[in-house]
Amino acid sequence: MTMNIGSIDRILRVVVGVALIALVFVGPQTPWGWIGVVPLLTALVGVCPAYSIFGIRTCKRK
């Protein structure tokens, strides 16, 4: 799989992922915060399956 997530997109995904996971421990404390694992994992791997399906790339081509 080739990377299809750019650096700004990765940073935003990490911030959103950590914020959602933090909601599990602080705030309403609902299990819905674990959805934050998805953007966090896609940011760490650098590949978004949804971007692959729709042909979207936010990173520069090599």
Backbone as ProteinMPNN parsed JSONL, in Angstrom:
{"seq_chain_A": "MTMNIGSIDRILRVVVGVALIALVFVGPQTPWGWIGVVPLLTALVGVCPAYSIFGIRTCKRK", "coords_chain_A": {"N_chain_A": [[0.834, -1.169, 0.0], [0.549, 2.195, -0.794], [1.49, 5.35, 0.589], [-1.063, 7.686, 1.276], [-1.718, 9.865, 2.716], [-1.094, 13.118, 3.637], [1.262, 15.315, 5.398], [0.03, 17.411, 6.929], [-2.569, 16.459, 7.075], [-2.09, 14.114, 8.503], [-1.239, 15.131, 10.984], [-3.568, 16.453, 11.834], [-5.265, 14.233, 12.052], [-4.046, 12.816, 14.149], [-4.398, 14.632, 16.269], [-7.235, 14.79, 16.404], [-7.816, 12.089, 16.889], [-6.533, 11.585, 19.384], [-7.943, 13.426, 20.95], [-10.557, 12.372, 20.828], [-10.168, 9.868, 22.048], [-9.434, 10.762, 24.566], [-11.86, 11.607, 25.522], [-12.977, 9.321, 26.509], [-11.895, 8.999, 29.002], [-12.09, 11.487, 30.243], [-14.649, 13.865, 30.65], [-17.733, 13.118, 29.027], [-17.391, 10.371, 29.258], [-18.035, 8.09, 27.611], [-18.154, 5.046, 25.681], [-17.944, 5.687, 23.004], [-15.819, 7.276, 22.422], [-13.696, 5.675, 21.743], [-13.679, 5.467, 19.049], [-11.823, 7.173, 18.153], [-9.512, 5.76, 17.784], [-9.349, 4.919, 15.17], [-8.756, 7.225, 13.374], [-6.293, 7.77, 14.542], [-4.729, 5.445, 14.113], [-4.718, 5.366, 11.279], [-3.301, 7.687, 10.784], [-0.807, 7.078, 11.895], [0.003, 4.908, 10.313], [-0.19, 5.971, 7.768], [-1.852, 5.511, 5.674], [-5.043, 5.691, 4.332], [-7.88, 3.82, 4.056], [-10.367, 4.663, 3.0], [-9.636, 6.887, 1.471], [-8.193, 5.561, -0.482], [-10.199, 4.121, -1.816], [-11.751, 6.186, -2.959], [-9.86, 7.467, -4.457], [-8.307, 9.589, -3.485], [-5.589, 11.676, -2.623], [-3.551, 13.181, -0.283], [-0.935, 13.63, 0.011], [2.272, 14.46, -1.395], [3.254, 13.314, -4.586], [5.811, 10.944, -5.373]], "CA_chain_A": [[0.0, 0.0, 0.0], [1.313, 3.429, -0.844], [0.972, 6.401, 1.461], [-1.969, 8.621, 0.625], [-2.052, 10.898, 3.692], [-0.038, 14.113, 3.753], [1.705, 15.638, 6.758], [-0.988, 18.199, 7.641], [-3.668, 15.529, 7.314], [-1.658, 13.203, 9.574], [-1.245, 15.88, 12.246], [-4.969, 16.643, 12.215], [-5.807, 12.943, 12.473], [-3.516, 12.501, 15.478], [-5.056, 15.522, 17.233], [-8.631, 14.36, 16.548], [-7.814, 10.77, 17.505], [-6.199, 11.718, 20.807], [-9.051, 14.129, 21.596], [-11.675, 11.438, 20.982], [-9.808, 8.878, 23.058], [-9.45, 11.454, 25.857], [-13.254, 11.674, 25.975], [-13.298, 8.093, 27.239], [-11.421, 9.141, 30.37], [-12.499, 12.788, 30.766], [-15.843, 14.343, 29.962], [-18.922, 12.268, 29.151], [-16.925, 9.018, 29.545], [-18.775, 7.08, 26.862], [-17.264, 4.233, 24.855], [-17.85, 6.22, 21.642], [-14.521, 7.91, 22.251], [-12.746, 4.722, 21.17], [-13.655, 5.665, 17.597], [-10.603, 7.927, 17.909], [-8.42, 4.85, 17.419], [-9.304, 4.822, 13.71], [-7.899, 8.26, 12.782], [-4.945, 7.666, 15.093], [-4.029, 4.377, 13.397], [-4.486, 5.744, 9.881], [-2.235, 8.69, 10.782], [0.465, 6.423, 12.175], [0.355, 4.053, 9.177], [-0.048, 6.831, 6.6], [-2.74, 5.035, 4.611], [-6.459, 5.738, 4.652], [-8.617, 2.977, 3.113], [-11.414, 5.443, 2.319], [-8.96, 7.675, 0.445], [-7.846, 4.637, -1.57], [-11.421, 3.8, -2.56], [-12.186, 7.348, -3.721], [-8.757, 7.991, -5.249], [-7.852, 10.853, -2.92], [-4.226, 11.697, -2.074], [-3.199, 14.48, 0.268], [0.526, 13.738, 0.071], [2.903, 14.711, -2.685], [3.711, 12.103, -5.288], [7.268, 10.837, -5.502]], "C_chain_A": [[0.889, 1.246, 0.0], [0.668, 4.471, 0.061], [0.058, 7.332, 0.668], [-2.422, 9.734, 1.574], [-0.861, 11.829, 3.839], [0.249, 14.483, 5.199], [0.67, 16.439, 7.547], [-2.172, 17.312, 7.996], [-3.326, 14.577, 8.457], [-1.699, 13.895, 10.932], [-2.669, 16.074, 12.737], [-5.597, 15.343, 12.694], [-5.31, 12.548, 13.86], [-4.221, 13.341, 16.539], [-6.5, 15.076, 17.481], [-8.702, 13.005, 17.249], [-7.536, 10.83, 18.997], [-7.33, 12.414, 21.56], [-10.238, 13.198, 21.82], [-11.381, 10.376, 22.036], [-9.819, 9.504, 24.447], [-10.867, 11.566, 26.405], [-13.676, 10.423, 26.729], [-12.962, 8.26, 28.716], [-11.884, 10.437, 31.037], [-13.735, 13.22, 29.996], [-16.996, 13.37, 30.113], [-18.606, 10.794, 29.442], [-17.802, 7.942, 28.902], [-17.807, 6.279, 26.004], [-17.138, 4.73, 23.413], [-16.517, 6.894, 21.381], [-13.483, 6.991, 21.639], [-12.743, 4.759, 19.651], [-12.399, 6.449, 17.204], [-9.411, 7.059, 17.552], [-8.259, 4.794, 15.9], [-8.466, 5.952, 13.1], [-6.465, 8.204, 13.3], [-4.136, 6.598, 14.362], [-3.75, 4.742, 11.947], [-3.397, 6.803, 9.781], [-0.876, 8.04, 10.997], [0.933, 5.568, 11.002], [0.58, 4.888, 7.92], [-0.924, 6.438, 5.435], [-4.174, 5.086, 5.119], [-7.214, 4.891, 3.619], [-9.71, 3.741, 2.345], [-10.806, 6.308, 1.214], [-8.602, 6.788, -0.747], [-9.055, 4.329, -2.437], [-11.823, 4.957, -3.468], [-11.073, 7.994, -4.54], [-8.218, 9.325, -4.772], [-6.43, 10.681, -2.393], [-3.968, 13.1, -1.539], [-1.694, 14.634, 0.425], [1.061, 13.963, -1.342], [3.36, 13.39, -3.298], [5.22, 12.118, -5.423], [7.677, 10.684, -6.94]], "O_chain_A": [[1.876, 1.31, 0.733], [-0.545, 4.469, 0.269], [0.366, 7.714, -0.46], [-3.379, 10.454, 1.287], [0.25, 11.386, 4.13], [-0.435, 14.024, 6.114], [0.458, 16.163, 8.727], [-2.716, 17.407, 9.097], [-4.182, 14.27, 9.286], [-2.145, 13.308, 11.918], [-2.951, 15.884, 13.92], [-6.38, 15.349, 13.644], [-6.072, 12.003, 14.659], [-4.601, 12.824, 17.59], [-6.938, 14.992, 18.628], [-9.558, 12.797, 18.109], [-8.232, 10.192, 19.787], [-7.643, 12.035, 22.689], [-10.858, 13.228, 22.883], [-12.256, 10.028, 22.829], [-10.181, 8.836, 25.416], [-11.058, 11.615, 27.62], [-14.631, 10.458, 27.504], [-13.658, 7.728, 29.581], [-12.05, 10.483, 32.256], [-13.84, 12.957, 28.798], [-17.223, 12.846, 31.204], [-19.501, 10.049, 29.841], [-18.249, 7.008, 29.566], [-16.745, 6.783, 25.638], [-16.292, 4.229, 22.672], [-16.128, 7.064, 20.226], [-12.494, 7.461, 21.076], [-11.882, 4.14, 19.026], [-11.964, 6.392, 16.054], [-8.4, 7.567, 17.067], [-7.144, 4.638, 15.403], [-7.53, 5.658, 12.358], [-5.528, 8.551, 12.58], [-2.974, 6.827, 14.027], [-2.666, 4.461, 11.435], [-2.646, 6.826, 8.806], [0.101, 8.414, 10.349], [2.13, 5.507, 10.722], [1.436, 4.559, 7.098], [-0.769, 6.96, 4.331], [-4.48, 4.585, 6.201], [-7.19, 5.21, 2.43], [-9.937, 3.478, 1.164], [-11.393, 6.447, 0.141], [-8.7, 7.222, -1.895], [-8.945, 4.281, -3.662], [-12.195, 4.738, -4.621], [-11.319, 8.972, -5.247], [-7.722, 10.114, -5.577], [-6.106, 9.659, -1.788], [-4.144, 14.087, -2.253], [-1.224, 15.659, 0.919], [0.389, 13.691, -2.337], [3.794, 12.476, -2.597], [5.832, 13.175, -5.571], [8.867, 10.58, -7.236]]}, "name": "protein", "num_of_chains": 1, "seq": "MTMNIGSIDRILRVVVGVALIALVFVGPQTPWGWIGVVPLLTALVGVCPAYSIFGIRTCKRK"}
